[in-house]
Amino acid sequence: MITFGRKVSNDYGWEITLFHKLREFSDGVTFLETKINWDRYIGDHTPRFEFHLVLLNHTIIEVNVYYLHHTSKEDE
C-alpha cells in the first residue's frame, strides 16, 4: 500500500492511496467497483471529493480532497 497526501490550504487537504488490499477472497469478491462522490454538505471533514476504484478486492486508486476540520455542535 502506498499512501501520501498534504495540505492544500489551511482548510483543505488531499490524500492518494494506491494498491491497498481490502479483504481476502475467502471473505467474498468485489470484481469491479467505482465510487465518485462530491459531498458539498458542511459537516465533519466535508465538503469532500472522493474517487475510489476497486478491482478484485484491491484498491487500485483512491483520491480524497477533504475539509480538514471537525465540526462541533455550535457549528450546526
NORRATA-V763713 format. One record per backbone hydrogen bond with DSSP energy under -1.0 kcal/mol. NH is the residue of the N-H (numbers start at 0). CO is the residue of the C=O. E is the energy in kcal/mol with one decimal. If there is no record, write none. Layout:
NH CO E
NH CO E
This chain:
1 17 -2.2
3 15 -2.2
5 13 -1.5
7 11 -2.8
8 11 -2.0
12 65 -2.3
13 5 -2.7
14 63 -2.3
15 3 -3.2
16 61 -2.5
17 1 -2.8
19 58 -1.4
21 56 -2.8
26 23 -1.3
27 24 -1.2
32 53 -2.3
34 51 -2.6
36 49 -2.9
38 47 -2.3
42 45 -1.2
44 68 -1.7
45 42 -1.5
47 38 -2.5
48 64 -2.9
49 36 -3.0
50 62 -2.5
51 34 -2.5
52 60 -2.6
53 32 -3.0
54 57 -2.6
55 30 -1.3
56 29 -1.6
57 54 -1.1
58 19 -3.6
59 52 -3.0
60 52 -1.1
61 16 -2.1
62 50 -3.1
63 14 -2.6
64 48 -2.6
65 12 -2.4
66 46 -1.3
67 10 -3.0
